[in-house]
Amino acid sequence: MRILILSSLLLLTTTYKANAGWVSSGGQVETLTLYSHNQILVKLKNNNGASVASFSNKEYFIVPASYAAESRNRMYSTLLAAKISMQEITLSYNDVGNCDAWGSSPNVYRKIVRITF
């Protein structure tokens, strides 16, 4: 019985880890667009990132309105500093889920989960 339970837990843990992971894309910030409903769109120069089936928009990344204001502000200031200094950054996003739809439009963007210089 003990072996069965341990095997089941191991199988669940392994399955969970295999389903999602971070994908990273690097480059200079080409455009940084702010919207009044607290969404920030980001496009990198010469790098649209990995193609992920659940995202209809392959050009832009998003800092969604659902993030806490402090998190959005930190991400925005980091992105703005990178754009002004023309320094390359790396944006990380999940390869499964973690999408942000744009209202009723067909655009679904990749949510940025980490920014690094």
Backbone hydrogen bonds, N-H to C=O, Kabsch-Sander energy under -0.5 kcal/mol:
donor,donor_aa,acceptor,acceptor_aa,energy
5,I,1,M,-2.2
6,L,2,R,-2.3
7,S,3,I,-2.5
8,S,4,L,-2.2
9,L,5,I,-2.4
10,L,6,L,-2.4
11,L,7,S,-2.3
12,L,8,S,-2.4
13,T,9,L,-2.5
14,T,10,L,-2.4
15,T,11,L,-2.4
16,Y,12,L,-2.4
17,K,13,T,-2.1
18,A,14,T,-1.5
19,N,15,T,-0.8
19,N,16,Y,-0.9
20,A,16,Y,-0.7
23,V,93,Y,-3.4
25,S,91,L,-2.6
27,G,89,I,-2.2
30,E,28,Q,-0.6
30,E,43,K,-3.1
31,T,43,K,-1.5
33,T,41,L,-2.7
35,Y,39,Q,-2.3
38,N,35,Y,-1.4
40,I,63,V,-1.9
41,L,33,T,-2.7
42,V,61,F,-2.5
43,K,31,T,-2.2
44,L,47,N,-0.5
45,K,28,Q,-3.0
47,N,44,L,-1.0
52,V,50,A,-0.6
55,F,52,V,-2.0
56,S,54,S,-0.6
57,N,108,V,-2.0
58,K,56,S,-0.7
61,F,42,V,-2.8
62,I,110,R,-2.6
63,V,40,I,-2.6
67,Y,64,P,-1.3
72,R,68,A,-2.6
73,N,69,A,-2.6
74,R,70,E,-2.2
75,M,71,S,-2.6
76,Y,72,R,-2.9
77,S,73,N,-2.6
78,T,74,R,-2.1
79,L,75,M,-2.7
80,L,76,Y,-2.9
81,A,77,S,-2.3
82,A,78,T,-2.1
83,K,79,L,-2.3
84,I,80,L,-2.7
85,S,81,A,-2.3
86,M,82,A,-0.8
87,Q,82,A,-1.3
89,I,27,G,-2.6
90,T,116,T,-2.9
91,L,25,S,-3.2
92,S,114,R,-2.6
93,Y,23,V,-2.5
95,D,21,G,-2.5
100,D,109,Y,-1.8
102,W,107,N,-2.2
103,G,101,A,-1.0
105,S,102,W,-2.1
109,Y,100,D,-2.5
110,R,60,Y,-0.9
111,K,98,N,-1.6
111,K,109,Y,-0.6
112,I,62,I,-2.6
113,V,92,S,-3.2
114,R,92,S,-1.2
116,T,90,T,-2.2
